[in-house]
Amino acid sequence: MELTSHFSRMARNSLWSNDRIYRAVLALQPGELEAERTSFFPSLKETLNHILEVDLFYLDMIEEGGEGQKLFDRYVAFDTAQSLAAAQAEFDRRLVARCDGLSAVDLDRRVLSDRGEAGQIPERIGDLLAHLFIHQIHHRGQVHAMLSGSSVDPPQLDEFFLDYDLRFRGEEVERLKL
């Protein structure tokens, strides 16, 4: 498997995982999204907003959008699970399209990474994508743990890549057109 194919599959896994997470989040009782919990960010709402905000930051670098750190200044946190879910799904589709369009040469190409006072650091697109996926998985794991203390069971998130697991994700693969 080529690395470009791997990144495309990782982008699809993110779309699928976020779909499962948000279906659980959308089933929360009133007040649970904002409820204080033990984690790096003190609520599901803040954690989900952080994931999306950082997703947008890294994709801006990869696409050479030029927004950089200004993205954090203009980002307005979403207040509802519905609006967060819609924005994350839109981002996930963008990421799938971007990954599907990358070549091996693109992965080695360096783009500027705006690190504020630390300056503009050239980074490989492949490394930025690897970091983006790790960041998503890290914080989705926190969301998963926080859901354990809610009225909703956390969803299974590791049934994506293996042929064996297709029976557990077939409906979603079809619905999401993965």
Backbone as a printed PyTorch tensor [residue, N CA C, xyz], in Angstrom:
tensor([[[  0.8520,  -1.1820,   0.0000],
         [  0.0000,   0.0000,   0.0000],
         [  0.8950,   1.2400,   0.0000]],

        [[  0.5560,   2.1560,  -0.8550],
         [  1.2830,   3.4260,  -0.9020],
         [  0.8000,   4.3440,   0.2220]],

        [[  1.6610,   5.2730,   0.6230],
         [  1.3110,   6.1980,   1.6980],
         [  0.1380,   7.0920,   1.3150]],

        [[  0.0220,   7.4610,   0.0350],
         [ -1.1160,   8.2880,  -0.3710],
         [ -2.4230,   7.5320,  -0.1460]],

        [[ -2.4110,   6.2420,  -0.4470],
         [ -3.5980,   5.4130,  -0.2130],
         [ -3.8940,   5.3150,   1.2770]],

        [[ -2.8540,   5.1770,   2.0720],
         [ -3.0330,   5.1080,   3.5270],
         [ -3.6840,   6.3900,   4.0500]],

        [[ -3.2010,   7.5360,   3.6090],
         [ -3.7800,   8.7970,   4.0800],
         [ -5.2370,   8.9430,   3.6250]],

        [[ -5.5550,   8.5030,   2.4290],
         [ -6.9550,   8.5350,   1.9850],
         [ -7.8170,   7.6480,   2.8760]],

        [[ -7.2940,   6.4890,   3.2320],
         [ -8.0370,   5.5920,   4.1170],
         [ -8.1610,   6.1820,   5.5220]],

        [[ -7.1170,   6.8480,   5.9880],
         [ -7.1790,   7.4950,   7.3030],
         [ -8.2220,   8.6140,   7.3090]],

        [[ -8.3130,   9.3620,   6.2150],
         [ -9.3210,  10.4270,   6.1210],
         [-10.7210,   9.8330,   6.1550]],

        [[-10.9100,   8.7190,   5.4730],
         [-12.2170,   8.0480,   5.5060],
         [-12.5130,   7.4920,   6.9000]],

        [[-11.4700,   6.9790,   7.5580],
         [-11.6470,   6.5090,   8.9270],
         [-12.0610,   7.6570,   9.8370]],

        [[-11.4950,   8.8260,   9.6450],
         [-11.8740,   9.9830,  10.4610],
         [-13.3300,  10.3630,  10.2360]],

        [[-13.7520,  10.3680,   8.9760],
         [-15.1540,  10.6790,   8.6700],
         [-16.0670,   9.6570,   9.3550]],

        [[-15.7260,   8.3950,   9.2410],
         [-16.5210,   7.3110,   9.8370],
         [-16.5230,   7.4100,  11.3660]],

        [[-15.3440,   7.6030,  11.9580],
         [-15.2420,   7.7020,  13.4170],
         [-16.0150,   8.9040,  13.9420]],

        [[-15.8660,  10.0250,  13.2680],
         [-16.5940,  11.2190,  13.7050],
         [-18.0990,  11.0340,  13.5400]],

        [[-18.5070,  10.3490,  12.5020],
         [-19.9320,  10.0640,  12.3320],
         [-20.4410,   9.2530,  13.5230]],

        [[-19.7010,   8.2480,  13.9270],
         [-20.1100,   7.4350,  15.0820],
         [-20.1130,   8.2640,  16.3690]],

        [[-19.0710,   9.0440,  16.5630],
         [-18.9920,   9.8930,  17.7700],
         [-20.1670,  10.8610,  17.8060]],

        [[-20.4330,  11.5200,  16.6840],
         [-21.4960,  12.5350,  16.6790],
         [-22.8820,  11.9210,  16.7750]],

        [[-23.0770,  10.7080,  16.2820],
         [-24.3790,  10.0730,  16.4990],
         [-24.5980,   9.8370,  17.9900]],

        [[-23.5380,   9.5040,  18.7070],
         [-23.6450,   9.3530,  20.1640],
         [-23.8750,  10.7160,  20.8200]],

        [[-23.1080,  11.7070,  20.4190],
         [-23.2250,  13.0450,  21.0110],
         [-24.6190,  13.6280,  20.7670]],

        [[-25.1670,  13.3940,  19.5960],
         [-26.5070,  13.9100,  19.2930],
         [-27.5960,  13.2490,  20.1360]],

        [[-27.2850,  12.1220,  20.7420],
         [-28.2570,  11.4180,  21.5850],
         [-28.1330,  11.7900,  23.0730]],

        [[-27.2110,  12.6830,  23.3970],
         [-27.0280,  13.0920,  24.7970],
         [-28.2730,  13.7990,  25.3250]],

        [[-28.4390,  13.7310,  26.6190],
         [-29.5180,  14.4580,  27.2910],
         [-29.1530,  15.9420,  27.3530]],

        [[-30.1420,  16.8260,  27.4540],
         [-29.8470,  18.2640,  27.5680],
         [-28.8610,  18.5270,  28.7110]],

        [[-27.8780,  19.3660,  28.4190],
         [-26.8810,  19.7520,  29.4100],
         [-25.6450,  18.8730,  29.4430]],

        [[-25.7090,  17.6800,  28.8590],
         [-24.5530,  16.7770,  28.9180],
         [-23.4030,  17.2280,  28.0180]],

        [[-23.6970,  17.8830,  26.9160],
         [-22.6390,  18.3560,  26.0150],
         [-21.7290,  19.3550,  26.7390]],

        [[-22.3380,  20.2060,  27.5500],
         [-21.5960,  21.2710,  28.2390],
         [-21.1240,  20.8640,  29.6370]],

        [[-21.6070,  19.7490,  30.1420],
         [-21.3020,  19.3430,  31.5170],
         [-19.8050,  19.2080,  31.7380]],

        [[-19.3600,  19.6420,  32.9110],
         [-17.9490,  19.5470,  33.2520],
         [-17.5700,  18.0850,  33.4500]],

        [[-16.4420,  17.7400,  32.8430],
         [-15.9520,  16.3660,  32.9120],
         [-14.4460,  16.3950,  33.1200]],

        [[-13.8960,  15.2610,  33.4800],
         [-12.4560,  15.1540,  33.6670],
         [-11.8150,  14.7910,  32.3390]],

        [[-11.0140,  15.7010,  31.8230],
         [-10.2850,  15.4850,  30.5800],
         [ -9.3830,  16.6860,  30.3460]],

        [[ -8.6570,  16.6840,  29.2450],
         [ -7.7760,  17.8040,  28.9250],
         [ -8.5800,  19.0830,  28.7650]],

        [[ -9.7090,  18.9890,  28.0580],
         [-10.6770,  20.0790,  27.9770],
         [-11.8440,  19.6800,  28.8640]],

        [[-12.4610,  20.6240,  29.5520],
         [-13.4100,  20.2620,  30.6120],
         [-14.8210,  19.8610,  30.1780]],

        [[-15.0750,  19.7080,  28.8790],
         [-16.4100,  19.2750,  28.4580],
         [-16.3120,  18.6400,  27.0780]],

        [[-17.3410,  17.9010,  26.7400],
         [-17.4300,  17.3530,  25.3890],
         [-17.4530,  18.4760,  24.3590]],

        [[-18.2300,  19.4950,  24.6280],
         [-18.3600,  20.6200,  23.7000],
         [-17.0070,  21.2700,  23.4270]],

        [[-16.2450,  21.5320,  24.4760],
         [-14.9440,  22.1720,  24.2850],
         [-13.9640,  21.2530,  23.5620]],

        [[-14.0100,  19.9740,  23.8540],
         [-13.1150,  19.0250,  23.1900],
         [-13.4560,  18.9120,  21.7120]],

        [[-14.7360,  18.7860,  21.3940],
         [-15.1460,  18.6730,  19.9940],
         [-14.8240,  19.9410,  19.2090]],

        [[-15.0000,  21.1040,  19.8190],
         [-14.6210,  22.3510,  19.1620],
         [-13.1140,  22.4130,  18.9390]],

        [[-12.3410,  21.9490,  19.9020],
         [-10.8800,  21.9400,  19.7570],
         [-10.4630,  21.0560,  18.5800]],

        [[-11.0500,  19.8710,  18.4880],
         [-10.7150,  18.9720,  17.3690],
         [-10.9640,  19.6820,  16.0450]],

        [[-12.1350,  20.2590,  15.8900],
         [-12.4780,  20.9130,  14.6280],
         [-11.5680,  22.1110,  14.3530]],

        [[-11.3240,  22.9150,  15.3530],
         [-10.4790,  24.1030,  15.1690],
         [ -9.0720,  23.7150,  14.7130]],

        [[ -8.4920,  22.7040,  15.3370],
         [ -7.1530,  22.2670,  14.9530],
         [ -7.1720,  21.5770,  13.5950]],

        [[ -8.2280,  20.8220,  13.3050],
         [ -8.3800,  20.2460,  11.9670],
         [ -8.2970,  21.3420,  10.9090]],

        [[ -9.0460,  22.4060,  11.1110],
         [ -9.0670,  23.5110,  10.1540],
         [ -7.6970,  24.1740,  10.0340]],

        [[ -6.9950,  24.3150,  11.1450],
         [ -5.6610,  24.9160,  11.1680],
         [ -4.6900,  24.0960,  10.3190]],

        [[ -4.6760,  22.7850,  10.5270],
         [ -3.7450,  21.9430,   9.7750],
         [ -4.1180,  21.8430,   8.2990]],

        [[ -5.3890,  21.7670,   7.9980],
         [ -5.7790,  21.7110,   6.5880],
         [ -5.4340,  23.0250,   5.8850]],

        [[ -5.5310,  24.1350,   6.5940],
         [ -5.1230,  25.4110,   6.0030],
         [ -3.6530,  25.3610,   5.6100]],

        [[ -2.8060,  24.7880,   6.4370],
         [ -1.3760,  24.6620,   6.0970],
         [ -1.2020,  23.7760,   4.8750]],

        [[ -1.8660,  22.6130,   4.8890],
         [ -1.7300,  21.6420,   3.8040],
         [ -2.2070,  22.2370,   2.4870]],

        [[ -3.2830,  23.0020,   2.5270],
         [ -3.8270,  23.6320,   1.3210],
         [ -3.1540,  24.9580,   0.9950]],

        [[ -2.2220,  25.3770,   1.8500],
         [ -1.5270,  26.6530,   1.6940],
         [ -2.5180,  27.8040,   1.5950]],

        [[ -3.4880,  27.7740,   2.5010],
         [ -4.5290,  28.7890,   2.5360],
         [ -4.0540,  30.1320,   3.0520]],

        [[ -2.9560,  30.1370,   3.8030],
         [ -2.3730,  31.3800,   4.2690],
         [ -3.0090,  31.9910,   5.5010]],

        [[ -3.9830,  31.3170,   6.0910],
         [ -4.6420,  31.8890,   7.2660],
         [ -3.8000,  31.7130,   8.5310]],

        [[ -3.1630,  30.5800,   8.6690],
         [ -2.2770,  30.3290,   9.7980],
         [ -2.9270,  30.5710,  11.1470]],

        [[ -2.1830,  31.1940,  12.0400],
         [ -2.6280,  31.4550,  13.4100],
         [ -3.8760,  32.3430,  13.4680]],

        [[ -4.1130,  33.1380,  12.4160],
         [ -5.3100,  33.9840,  12.3960],
         [ -6.5870,  33.1550,  12.4910]],

        [[ -6.4980,  31.9010,  12.0730],
         [ -7.6560,  31.0180,  12.1430],
         [ -8.1520,  30.9110,  13.5880]],

        [[ -7.2270,  30.8360,  14.5240],
         [ -7.6200,  30.7110,  15.9310],
         [ -8.3230,  31.9730,  16.4300]],

        [[ -7.9450,  33.1210,  15.8980],
         [ -8.5750,  34.3790,  16.3070],
         [-10.0040,  34.4920,  15.7720]],

        [[-10.2520,  33.9380,  14.6060],
         [-11.5770,  34.0810,  14.0000],
         [-12.5000,  32.9000,  14.2800]],

        [[-11.9720,  31.8210,  14.8110],
         [-12.7960,  30.6390,  15.0600],
         [-13.8370,  30.9590,  16.1360]],

        [[-15.0840,  30.6890,  15.8250],
         [-16.1740,  30.8710,  16.7780],
         [-16.6660,  29.4780,  17.1500]],

        [[-16.5540,  29.1590,  18.4240],
         [-16.9480,  27.8350,  18.8930],
         [-18.4300,  27.5940,  18.6240]],

        [[-18.7320,  26.3810,  18.2220],
         [-20.1170,  25.9830,  17.9820],
         [-20.7740,  25.6670,  19.3180]],

        [[-22.0310,  26.0550,  19.4610],
         [-22.7500,  25.8770,  20.7230],
         [-23.5680,  24.5980,  20.8040]],

        [[-23.9180,  24.0300,  19.6540],
         [-24.8090,  22.8640,  19.6800],
         [-24.1300,  21.6520,  19.0370]],

        [[-24.5880,  20.4910,  19.4610],
         [-24.0790,  19.2550,  18.8740],
         [-24.4100,  19.2010,  17.3870]],

        [[-25.5810,  19.6770,  17.0090],
         [-25.9880,  19.6460,  15.6110],
         [-25.0640,  20.4960,  14.7370]],

        [[-24.7560,  21.7020,  15.1980],
         [-23.8940,  22.5680,  14.3930],
         [-22.4620,  22.0430,  14.3550]],

        [[-21.9920,  21.4980,  15.4610],
         [-20.6570,  20.8920,  15.4860],
         [-20.5930,  19.6930,  14.5430]],

        [[-21.6080,  18.8400,  14.5990],
         [-21.6350,  17.6460,  13.7530],
         [-21.6140,  18.0320,  12.2780]],

        [[-22.3940,  19.0210,  11.9060],
         [-22.4510,  19.4530,  10.5050],
         [-21.1050,  20.0290,  10.0550]],

        [[-20.4900,  20.8540,  10.8870],
         [-19.2030,  21.4620,  10.5360],
         [-18.1000,  20.4100,  10.4570]],

        [[-18.1150,  19.4500,  11.3690],
         [-17.0990,  18.3940,  11.3410],
         [-17.2740,  17.5190,  10.1080]],

        [[-18.5030,  17.1760,   9.7580],
         [-18.7590,  16.3600,   8.5640],
         [-18.2920,  17.0980,   7.3020]],

        [[-18.5490,  18.3910,   7.2470],
         [-18.0870,  19.1870,   6.1030],
         [-16.5650,  19.1590,   6.0200]],

        [[-15.9080,  19.3520,   7.1590],
         [-14.4500,  19.2850,   7.1780],
         [-13.9680,  17.9080,   6.7330]],

        [[-14.5680,  16.8520,   7.2770],
         [-14.1350,  15.4950,   6.9710],
         [-14.2240,  15.2000,   5.4770]],

        [[-15.2730,  15.6670,   4.8220],
         [-15.4100,  15.4770,   3.3690],
         [-14.3110,  16.2400,   2.6270]],

        [[-13.9900,  17.4290,   3.1140],
         [-12.8980,  18.2140,   2.5190],
         [-11.5690,  17.4860,   2.6520]],

        [[-11.3380,  16.9010,   3.8230],
         [-10.0920,  16.1870,   4.0670],
         [ -9.9930,  14.9410,   3.1890]],

        [[-11.0830,  14.2210,   3.0320],
         [-11.0860,  13.0540,   2.1410],
         [-10.7210,  13.4930,   0.7250]],

        [[-11.3460,  14.5390,   0.2420],
         [-11.0700,  15.0260,  -1.1140],
         [ -9.6150,  15.4570,  -1.2590]],

        [[ -9.1070,  16.1470,  -0.2600],
         [ -7.7090,  16.5980,  -0.3080],
         [ -6.7720,  15.3990,  -0.3340]],

        [[ -6.9990,  14.4310,   0.5330],
         [ -6.1300,  13.2480,   0.5770],
         [ -6.2280,  12.4430,  -0.7120]],

        [[ -7.4250,  12.3380,  -1.2750],
         [ -7.5980,  11.6080,  -2.5310],
         [ -6.8330,  12.2630,  -3.6760]],

        [[ -6.6030,  13.5580,  -3.5920],
         [ -5.9160,  14.2680,  -4.6620],
         [ -4.4130,  14.3750,  -4.5020]],

        [[ -3.8600,  13.8020,  -3.4320],
         [ -2.4210,  13.9270,  -3.1830],
         [ -1.6160,  12.8700,  -3.9310]],

        [[ -0.4440,  13.2760,  -4.3600],
         [  0.5080,  12.3480,  -4.9770],
         [  1.6540,  12.1100,  -3.9850]],

        [[  2.4970,  11.1240,  -4.2810],
         [  3.6590,  10.8590,  -3.4360],
         [  4.5700,  12.0890,  -3.3780]],

        [[  4.6830,  12.8030,  -4.4830],
         [  5.5020,  14.0240,  -4.5160],
         [  4.9140,  15.0700,  -3.5670]],

        [[  3.5810,  15.1860,  -3.5550],
         [  2.9230,  16.1460,  -2.6500],
         [  3.2760,  15.8630,  -1.1950]],

        [[  3.3320,  14.6010,  -0.8240],
         [  3.5750,  14.2470,   0.5800],
         [  4.9390,  14.7230,   1.0610]],

        [[  5.9230,  14.7700,   0.1640],
         [  7.2630,  15.2350,   0.5290],
         [  7.4270,  16.7450,   0.4060]],

        [[  6.4830,  17.3870,  -0.2500],
         [  6.5720,  18.8400,  -0.4550],
         [  6.4160,  19.5600,   0.8790]],

        [[  7.2170,  20.5850,   1.0790],
         [  7.1600,  21.3670,   2.3140],
         [  6.2720,  22.5890,   2.1130]],

        [[  5.4500,  22.8420,   3.1210],
         [  4.6040,  24.0290,   3.1560],
         [  4.8800,  24.7450,   4.4690]],

        [[  4.5420,  26.0250,   4.5140],
         [  4.8010,  26.7870,   5.7310],
         [  3.7880,  26.4600,   6.8140]],

        [[  4.3050,  26.2920,   7.9970],
         [  3.5100,  26.0270,   9.1870],
         [  3.6520,  27.2440,  10.0900]],

        [[  2.5610,  27.9860,  10.2630],
         [  2.5840,  29.2140,  11.0660],
         [  2.5800,  28.8430,  12.5460]],

        [[  3.7030,  29.0680,  13.1960],
         [  3.8510,  28.7380,  14.6210],
         [  3.9540,  29.9860,  15.4920]],

        [[  3.2620,  31.0330,  15.0360],
         [  3.2080,  32.2630,  15.8340],
         [  4.5800,  32.8470,  16.0700]],

        [[  4.9200,  33.0760,  17.3260],
         [  6.2000,  33.6890,  17.6800],
         [  7.3900,  32.8310,  17.2900]],

        [[  7.1840,  31.5310,  17.1430],
         [  8.2730,  30.6400,  16.7320],
         [  8.5700,  30.7580,  15.2420]],

        [[  7.6870,  31.4160,  14.4940],
         [  7.9270,  31.6710,  13.0830],
         [  7.2070,  30.7310,  12.1390]],

        [[  7.5900,  30.8320,  10.8780],
         [  7.0370,  30.0160,   9.8070],
         [  7.9820,  28.8230,   9.6070]],

        [[  7.5290,  27.6520,   9.9590],
         [  8.3600,  26.4550,   9.9030],
         [  7.9340,  25.6050,   8.6990]],

        [[  8.8540,  25.3470,   7.7600],
         [  8.4950,  24.4730,   6.6400],
         [  8.3170,  23.0330,   7.1390]],

        [[  7.2070,  22.4170,   6.7850],
         [  6.9130,  21.0320,   7.1790],
         [  6.4570,  20.2620,   5.9510]],

        [[  6.7370,  18.9570,   5.9300],
         [  6.2560,  18.0930,   4.8520],
         [  4.7440,  17.8830,   5.0100]],

        [[  4.0370,  17.8820,   3.9020],
         [  2.5920,  17.6490,   3.9260],
         [  2.2880,  16.2910,   4.5580]],

        [[  3.0640,  15.2660,   4.2310],
         [  2.8550,  13.9500,   4.8260],
         [  2.9830,  13.9670,   6.3360]],

        [[  3.9350,  14.7410,   6.8490],
         [  4.1040,  14.8450,   8.3040],
         [  2.9510,  15.6160,   8.9370]],

        [[  2.4920,  16.6600,   8.2640],
         [  1.3440,  17.4160,   8.7850],
         [  0.1000,  16.5340,   8.8370]],

        [[ -0.1090,  15.7260,   7.8020],
         [ -1.2560,  14.8120,   7.8090],
         [ -1.1280,  13.7720,   8.9170]],

        [[  0.0590,  13.2100,   9.0790],
         [  0.2600,  12.2230,  10.1420],
         [ -0.0550,  12.8420,  11.5010]],

        [[  0.4170,  14.0600,  11.7120],
         [  0.1410,  14.7360,  12.9770],
         [ -1.3570,  15.0120,  13.1380]],

        [[ -2.0010,  15.4490,  12.0730],
         [ -3.4360,  15.7350,  12.1200],
         [ -4.2200,  14.4910,  12.5380]],

        [[ -3.9130,  13.3520,  11.9320],
         [ -4.6390,  12.1280,  12.2770],
         [ -4.3640,  11.7000,  13.7140]],

        [[ -3.1320,  11.8260,  14.1640],
         [ -2.8190,  11.4820,  15.5600],
         [ -3.5620,  12.4080,  16.5120]],

        [[ -3.5900,  13.6880,  16.2050],
         [ -4.2990,  14.6500,  17.0500],
         [ -5.7760,  14.2990,  17.1430]],

        [[ -6.3800,  13.9730,  16.0120],
         [ -7.8010,  13.6050,  16.0090],
         [ -8.0540,  12.3750,  16.8720]],

        [[ -7.2420,  11.3530,  16.6820],
         [ -7.4220,  10.1040,  17.4220],
         [ -7.2350,  10.3390,  18.9180]],

        [[ -6.2420,  11.1170,  19.2630],
         [ -5.9620,  11.4380,  20.6710],
         [ -7.1880,  12.0750,  21.3380]],

        [[ -7.7180,  13.1090,  20.7230],
         [ -8.8440,  13.8160,  21.3440],
         [-10.1700,  13.0740,  21.1790]],

        [[-10.3350,  12.3240,  20.0870],
         [-11.5400,  11.4920,  19.9780],
         [-11.5630,  10.4550,  21.0900]],

        [[-10.3900,   9.9680,  21.4720],
         [-10.3080,   9.0410,  22.5980],
         [-10.7890,   9.6880,  23.8840]],

        [[-10.4830,  10.9740,  24.0610],
         [-10.9710,  11.6910,  25.2380],
         [-12.4850,  11.8390,  25.1920]],

        [[-13.0110,  12.1320,  24.0080],
         [-14.4700,  12.2260,  23.8540],
         [-15.0970,  10.8790,  24.1940]],

        [[-14.5010,   9.8320,  23.6940],
         [-14.9860,   8.4760,  23.9490],
         [-15.0380,   8.2150,  25.4540]],

        [[-13.9730,   8.5690,  26.1610],
         [-13.9300,   8.3650,  27.6130],
         [-14.9810,   9.2200,  28.3180]],

        [[-15.1560,  10.4590,  27.8840],
         [-16.1600,  11.3220,  28.5130],
         [-17.5720,  10.7870,  28.2730]],

        [[-17.8130,  10.1990,  27.1070],
         [-19.1290,   9.6180,  26.8390],
         [-19.4250,   8.4660,  27.8070]],

        [[-18.3730,   7.8170,  28.3050],
         [-18.5670,   6.7210,  29.2720],
         [-19.2570,   7.2020,  30.5400]],

        [[-19.1190,   8.4780,  30.8440],
         [-19.7550,   9.0500,  32.0230],
         [-21.0280,   9.8100,  31.6930]],

        [[-21.6380,   9.4780,  30.5680],
         [-22.8600,  10.1690,  30.1420],
         [-24.0030,   9.1550,  30.0340]],

        [[-25.1300,   9.6300,  29.5540],
         [-26.2950,   8.7540,  29.3670],
         [-26.2010,   7.9140,  28.1010]],

        [[-25.1500,   8.1070,  27.3100],
         [-24.9940,   7.4350,  26.0250],
         [-23.7450,   6.5570,  26.0590]],

        [[-23.8570,   5.3460,  25.5670],
         [-22.6890,   4.4660,  25.4750],
         [-21.7490,   4.9880,  24.3970]],

        [[-20.4350,   4.9790,  24.6630],
         [-19.4900,   5.3870,  23.6230],
         [-19.4730,   4.3640,  22.4970]],

        [[-19.3350,   4.8220,  21.2640],
         [-19.3550,   3.8980,  20.1210],
         [-18.0310,   3.1610,  19.9460]],

        [[-18.0980,   2.0210,  19.3100],
         [-16.9000,   1.2840,  18.9250],
         [-16.2250,   2.0660,  17.8010]],

        [[-14.9130,   2.2940,  17.9140],
         [-14.2270,   3.1060,  16.9100],
         [-13.0970,   2.3760,  16.1940]],

        [[-12.9410,   1.0890,  16.4230],
         [-11.8160,   0.3990,  15.7920],
         [-12.2630,  -0.7180,  14.8570]],

        [[-13.3340,  -0.4970,  14.1430],
         [-13.8530,  -1.5040,  13.2180],
         [-13.8410,  -0.9880,  11.7840]],

        [[-12.7710,  -0.3360,  11.3830],
         [-12.7940,   0.3180,  10.0800],
         [-11.9430,  -0.3580,   9.0160]],

        [[-10.7110,  -0.7200,   9.3090],
         [ -9.7700,  -1.1030,   8.2580],
         [ -9.8370,  -2.5610,   7.8130]],

        [[-10.1730,  -3.4510,   8.7090],
         [-10.0800,  -4.8670,   8.3930],
         [-11.3080,  -5.3780,   7.6450]],

        [[-11.0610,  -6.2760,   6.7050],
         [-12.1670,  -6.9030,   5.9720],
         [-13.1100,  -7.6100,   6.9430]],

        [[-12.5430,  -8.2040,   7.9820],
         [-13.3360,  -8.8960,   8.9930],
         [-14.3890,  -7.9680,   9.6020]],

        [[-14.0390,  -6.7010,   9.7570],
         [-14.9150,  -5.7380,  10.4320],
         [-15.9940,  -5.1470,   9.5380]],

        [[-15.9690,  -5.4440,   8.2500],
         [-16.9510,  -4.8620,   7.3360],
         [-18.3780,  -5.1540,   7.7870]],

        [[-18.6180,  -6.2960,   8.3700],
         [-19.9690,  -6.6400,   8.8230],
         [-20.4510,  -5.6970,   9.9320]],

        [[-19.5200,  -5.0650,  10.6410],
         [-19.8840,  -4.1500,  11.7180],
         [-20.0710,  -2.7150,  11.2300]],

        [[-19.5920,  -2.4280,  10.0280],
         [-19.6260,  -1.0510,   9.5260],
         [-20.2570,  -0.9210,   8.1480]],

        [[-20.7880,  -2.0000,   7.6200],
         [-21.3090,  -2.0090,   6.2540],
         [-22.3580,  -0.9510,   5.9950]],

        [[-23.3170,  -0.8050,   6.9000],
         [-24.3890,   0.1910,   6.7140],
         [-23.8040,   1.5900,   6.6590]],

        [[-22.8240,   1.8500,   7.5240],
         [-22.2290,   3.1990,   7.5540],
         [-21.3760,   3.4530,   6.3190]],

        [[-20.6460,   2.4610,   5.8800],
         [-19.8320,   2.5980,   4.6750],
         [-20.7270,   2.9610,   3.4770]],

        [[-21.8580,   2.2990,   3.4080],
         [-22.8060,   2.5860,   2.3240],
         [-23.4240,   3.9830,   2.4930]],

        [[-23.8940,   4.3030,   3.7050],
         [-24.5410,   5.5990,   3.9450],
         [-23.5760,   6.7650,   3.7270]],

        [[-22.3280,   6.6000,   4.1720],
         [-21.3310,   7.6610,   4.0570],
         [-20.6080,   7.6520,   2.7060]],

        [[-20.9050,   6.6380,   1.9030],
         [-20.2810,   6.4770,   0.5780],
         [-18.7520,   6.4170,   0.6890]],

        [[-18.3220,   5.5490,   1.6050],
         [-16.8730,   5.3730,   1.8050],
         [-16.3590,   4.2700,   0.9110]]])
